[in-house]
Amino acid sequence: MSNVETIMAKKPWFGIHVGTYGNSFEEVKQSCLESERQGLDVFTVIDHFMNEFHPYQGPHPLECWTTLAGLAAVTSKIRLGPLVSCYSYRHPTVLAKMATTVDNISNGRLILGLGAGWHEAEFKGYMGRYPPSAERLTGLRETVEICRSMFTNELTDYQGKLYKVEKALNSPPPVQKHLPIMIGGSGEKVVLKIAAKHADITHTPALVTPGTDYRTVLNGKLNALKRHCDNLGRDYDEIRKGTWMIISIDETMSGAETKLKGIVKWMQVPLSAVEDMQRMRAGICGTPDMVVDRVMEYLDMGFELITFIMLPQPTDGDIRLLAEDVIEKI
């Protein structure tokens, strides 16, 4: 079986996502190692330079790609990647070289997650300007195309609206013959069209608005992706569909609610704001059986990658509970 066939095998993947806000590398490393020990498939970190909730207050995150390089060096099985890397924060050719290097360090375990970016303060503070939506979506598409070419060819030439590349060298190449690209986002007209053409994996948040059922939203995203695949002549089934949920999980409901209060304190926002965030991303506060029921709904819809977010940082006990009392029951 080829590498790309292995990547696209239909066994569901389960992942842990860590924001790294205020965490030391040792803490992030421990979460990653415990995720690997417990048999999780994927471990992802956030690509932000500042706190997405309180940009100038903190706590602030570690830089994404240097963190991934460190994790790649100390793990041996679990897949690693950004969820997701903003196209604009590094020139596409440099990003492709960085991703290739992390794939080499990990001996072929990188997933390159890419997105258009949305954090206005971060764009202005680090990039000097916040591009309009159409430019950011063009940048995402061109970055995907440049990275795919550099993963495949030793030399890349490219002429786009935003980026021009002349004889960009990528040597040594990635370990993976087909390094998987994951496109994050939920825009049905453009983002999912880019995903339909280029992605090996999609990662679509529910982003549920008041009065809207998360199942309706997520099914709508899958249907939009399928329409784009049909129009482009792409096999919808060869794309692994992913989504995430923010969870507060404990053996008892009271314990889960206590953890939710801890999230509220850490985020420095009202309880209603955290509940809204869980609702928007189809999260859940509850027992393992409740999380199992939600995951089964997602799998029945056709999702094949479920990413769990436990704020602010999952403990070893949280990860073991998730692995033993949720994932092993699925």
N, C-alpha and C positions, 0 to 999 in steps of 0.2 A: 504494500500500500504506500502510495506517495505521501510526502509530507502534507501537501494541501488536502489530500483525502483524509488524512488523520485529523487535521485541524477541523475539517467539516463533519467528522463523524457525529452522529446525532445523539449520542449520550449527553444528557444535560450537563452543563458546567455550572458550578457554584463558586462565587467569588466573594472576597472581602475587600471593601474599599476603605482607605484611611485618608483623612484630610490632612494629617500631620500638623494641625494647628497647635503650636506651642509644645509639640512633642520633640524629644531628642531623637537622634538617629537610633540610639540603642532601643528606645521604646518602639519605634516603628519596626526595627529589625526583629524584635521579640514577637510582635504581632505577626509578622510575615513568617517567621520560623514556626510559630505555633500553628498558623494556617496550613503550612506545608505538612507539619506532623499530623494534623488532623485530616489530611487528604483533600483539602480545598483545591480547586482547579486553577484559580486565578487570584492574584493579589494586585490591586491597583492603588495608585496614589494620585492625589490631586495636582493639577498644574495651575497653581495660582502663586503670585508673588506676595500677596497680602491677604488679610482676612476678608473673605467674600461677604461676611455679614457686617463687620465693623472695620472697614478698610484702614482707618488710621488709629484704631484703638488696640487691635490685637486680641488674642495671640495670633501670631502669623505663622505661615507654613514654611517648611523646608522647600528648597528648590527641587522640582520634580525629577529632572533627568540625572542629576548627580546622586539623588537618593536612589533612583532605580539602578544606577551603576553599582552602588554599594550593596543593594539587596541582591543583585545578580551574582555578586562575588561570594555571597555567604549561603546561597540556596542551591538546590540541585534538581528539583522536580517541578515546583510550582511555576506557572506562567506569570509573567510580570508585564505591567504596562501602565501608561498614564490614562486616567479617565477624566477628561481626555485632554490632549495637548493642544493648546491654541495655535493655530497655523501661523499667527503673526509674531509670536514671541521669539522665534528663531527663524532665520532665513531657511527656506525649504531645503536647500542643498546642505546646509549645516545640520539641520534636523535629521535629514536622511543619514548623514555620516554618524551623528550621535546614536541614532537608533540602530544602525549597523554595528556600532561598537558595543552597545549594550547587548545586542543579540549574540555577539561573539563572546562577551564576558559570561553570559548565561548559558552558552552552548546551545543556542537555538530556542529560547523560551520567551522571546519578546512578542508582545502584541502592540502594534503602533496604533494607539487611539488618537484620533484627530477630530477637532471641532472648530467652529467658526469664531468662538469666543463671544463674550457678552459683558464682561466686567468693565464698565466705562471708566471708573477711576483708575483701574489697573492699566488699561490701554493708554490713558492720558499720562499717567505717572511714569510708565516704563517705555512706551512706544512713542509718546509725544502727541498722539491724536487718537480719537475714537472714530474709526471709519464707519461710514453708513452701512446699513445691512447688506445692500447689494454688493459692495466692495468686499465685505467680509466673507460672503458666500462665494464670490469669485476667487478670493484668496484660498479658501478651503479647497475648492475644486483643483486649482492649479497646484497647490501643495501636495495633494493626493497624487496627482499625475506625475509630478516631479519625483516624489519619493518612490512610487512604484517603478518608474524608469530606472532610478538609481539602484534600487534593490535588484533589478533584473539585468542591467547593463553596466559594463565597466565605465563607459563614457556616456554622458547624457547631454543632449542639446534640447532646448525647449524655448518656445516663444509664446508667451501668454500676454494678457492685458496688464498684469501686475509684475510678472517675473520673466526675466530673460536669462537663460542658462546656456553657456558655451563650454562644451567639453568638461563638464563637471565629472571628476574622477571619483569613483567609489571602490577603493581597493584597500584592504581585502574586502570581499563581499560578505553579506550576511551568512550565517551558518544555515539558516533556513532557505531552501530553494525558493519558497514562496512565503516571504515574511507577511503574516496576516495584518491587514489594515482594518481597524475598527472605527467606524464613523459614528460619532455621538451627536444627537440632536433629534428634534421632533418636527421640524418644519416639513410639511407634506409636499409643498410645491418644488422646493429646491434641494434641501438637505437630503430627503429620502430619495430624490432622483439621483443625486450624486452617489448615495449609498447603493442604489440599485445598479449603477454602472460599475462602481469600483470596489465596494466593501466586501470583505470576507465575513465581517461581523458588523451588526448594527447595535447601537445602545441607545434606546429611546426611553426617556423618562415619561411618566404618565402625565404630569403637569395638569392635574385635574382642577377645573374651576368650580366654584360653588354651584351646587345643584347638578353636577355632572358625575356620572358613575365612572369609576376608573376602568371598568371593563369595556365600556363604550369607547372611551378615549383610546385605550391601547389597541382594541380591535380595529379602530379607525386608522391608526398608524400602520398596522400590519397590512390592512387592505390597500392603503396608499402605496406602500412599498411594493406590494404585489402588482398593482396597476403599472407602476414605473417599470418593473421587471418585464411584464408582458409587452409593454410598448418598446422596450429596448432589446427584446429577445434574450433576456437573461433568465437563467433558471432560478426562480425564487427560492427553491429548496436548498441551493448550495450556499446561501447566505445564512449564517447563524444569527438568530434574532435575540437580542439581549435587552434587559431592563433592570431597574433597581428598586429597592425598597429600603426606607429608613426604618429600623426596627428598635424597639425597646423590649428585650426578651428576658424572661426569667421563669423559673419553675412555677411561680405563683403569680397571679394577677397583681397582687399588692406589691410584689417585688419588681415587676415590670413598671408599675406606676411610680415606684420610688426612683427607678433609673430614669424615667421620663423627667422627673423633677430635677434630677442631676443634669440632664441635657439643658433644661430651661435655665438653670443657674449658670452653666458654662457658657451658653449662648448670650446671656444677659438680655433676654427678651421675655415677654409674657408667655405664660403657658399656651395661650391661644395661638401664638405665632408658631410654636413648635408643632402643635396639633395641626395647624394649617399646612406646615411644611410636610408633615407625615401624610396628610391627606393629599396634597398636591403630587407627591411622588409615590402615592399608593402605599404608604408605610403602615405599620401596625405596632401597637403596644399590647403585648399579651404573652401568653404561654407558648411553649413549643408547638402544641397541637394547633393553636390558632395560626401560627406562622406556617405550619405544614399545609393547612387548608388554603391559605392565600397562595403559597407557592404552587400548589396543585392547580389552582385556577390559572395561574400564569402559564404553566406547562401545557394545560389543556388548550389555551389560546394559541399555542405554537411557539412560545418563547423557549430558547434552549440555553440561555445564559441568564442566571439570576444573580445580581450583585447585592450583597447585604451591606448596609451602612449602619454602624453602631457608634454614635457620637458620645463623647469626643474622641474616644480611642477604645477599641475593643480590648477587654481583658482576656487573659488566657482562659478563664472560666467561661466567659461569653462565647468564645470561639469553640471550646469543647462542647458546650451546651448546644450550640447551633449544629455542630457536626454530628453529635451523637443522638440528639433528640429531634432534630429536624431533617437533616440531609440523609441520615441512615434510614429514615422511615419512608423516604420517597423512592 
